[in-house]
Structure formats: C-alpha cells, structure tokens
Amino acid sequence: MARVAFAGLASGAHATATFPNSHLLAPVSGNAYPGVGSSSAAWAAPKAGGVLSEIREAVHDEDWAGNFSEGRTKIHMRAEWSASEDRCSFLAVLVGATQARKVLEIGSFCGVGTLALAEALPRDGEVLALELDPFVVNFGKRFQMKSSASTKIQHRVGPARDSLGKLANQAASSNLQAFDVAIVDADKENMQEYLRVLLDTPGLLSKSAVVCVDMTPFKGQPPLRYEKFKFPYRCEANSGQTEIDAVRSFVKQQANLASYEFGGLLIMYRK
C-alpha cells in the first residue's frame, strides 16, 4: 500500500517537506506555472487574512462562558479550541500529500480546521464534519459560506458516537465511499472508541488512509463544575490526560500501524 513518510516533520513556508513523496513537490515543467523554476514546489503557505482569519477572530471575540451560562452551547467551550494557523497549514499539506478526496472530521468546533481542509481538497472533494453542538456549527457556517470551498463541507450534528456508528453501518453495507483522511478532535473520554471504530470497520477508511488524533489536554472536555454566579465565569474540567495516555499506548501496541506525534497530533497509518 502507499505510505506517507512522516520522519522529519516540517511546517511553515516549506511544509511539504513533511511529505517527501508528495505530488506537490514534483518539478513544474513546461509553462504551466510561468516564472516558477523546476526546483520550486507548487504549494505555498496560506496567505494571512481571508475567511479562515475571520472565523478565528470571531471565535476569539465570542463570549463562550456566557454562551454556556445562558444555555446556548451544550458544554463550556474555549476559543483556544479553534485550529491555529500552523494546524490549518498542516491539514492543508496533509490533504495534498495524500491526494485525499474524502475527509472525516470528528469534532469540528466552529469549523476553522474544516474550512482549511475543504480549501485544500480538489473540486470533487468532501469534508464530513461530526459536531455535537448546533450552535458552533451555525456559528462557523456564517463564515464558511463566504468561501467557494463551503460546497465541499457537510455536517452531521449530534453525539459523535451516534454519527460515527451510522457511518460504520453504511460502510458495512458497502454504501459509503471510504475516507482518505480522518481527524479525531473531540472529547477525550471517547476518543479511543472513535479510533477503534475507524480502524476496525472495513470500508470506513481507504487502504492508505491517514488518521490524526488531537492529543491536547483539556481540549474538548466537558466541565466537571461550573460556577455561574461568579465573575469571571469559572469552569473546572478533567484534562483528559489519562485517556490521552491510553490512546498513545493503544496505538503503540498495534503492530500494523506506523505512528508519529507532531504538533499536538498523533498521526498514524497502516503499514
């Protein structure tokens, strides 16, 4: 099967160096790109600004504590959960390097990473985002609609366990096109279960699929205790570190998987 080399992972202006076999690094011949030398890569780092920056800024300015306090969101969310510029750049390179056409995102928050994935996909590509909370889905859609890539984005709202279970049933009945890339960036409590479903369900992932699991403590965690009547609003949450360590151990035990950690992600693919 096709393999992606993750040794010497890189990011930044030449992030394709992460994937030495990427078609994006192929020399440009003829006059397809006038002015570009034969040693130049076709890919360039995303420019600052644009819709991604708009969403990220709006997420930063939003009162997430107030949204939870007033019952507009199901859990207390934090602006830091939004995909950073570095994360978006990596996701774009990952899509290009794997030549992915279908991407599954388990946990999308306001859809910054979702849009980065969609913008990197070919015209017939698709991102299916599974997200618990309709508030954040609608929040992100207001901005995603400004991008022509929004037509590549589909959402399923509700508990990821239920949505993923339905996808597994579709795959089992050969009624689903396999995903080339899967991103797990949801609650830590269930992320090993999500990973097991992805790896164990025939037809859910393509043979050369790459799976990325977010390993950031506290991210996506529901509050254990919330003090509504104090200012500033305070939430206490489990870091999820125990679950993170369990996933890391589980992946290391899988003899058929190659895995690496980079940029807060545990990245794996079948050998």
Buried (B, 14 or more C-beta within 10 A) or exposed (E): EEEBBBEEBBBEEBBBBBBBEBEBBEEBEEEEEEEEEEEEBBBEBBEEEEBBBBBBEBBEEBEBBEBBBEEBBBBBBBBEBBBBBEBBBBBBBBBBBBBBBBBBBBBBBBBBBBBBBBBBBEEEBBBBBBBBBBBBBEBBBEBBEEBEBBEBBEBBBEBBBEBBEEBBEBBEEEEBEBBBBBBBBBBBBBBBEBBEBBBEBEBBBBEBBBBBBBBBBBBBBBBEEBEEEEEEBEBEBBEBEEBBEBBBEBBEEBEEBBBEBBBBBBBBBBE
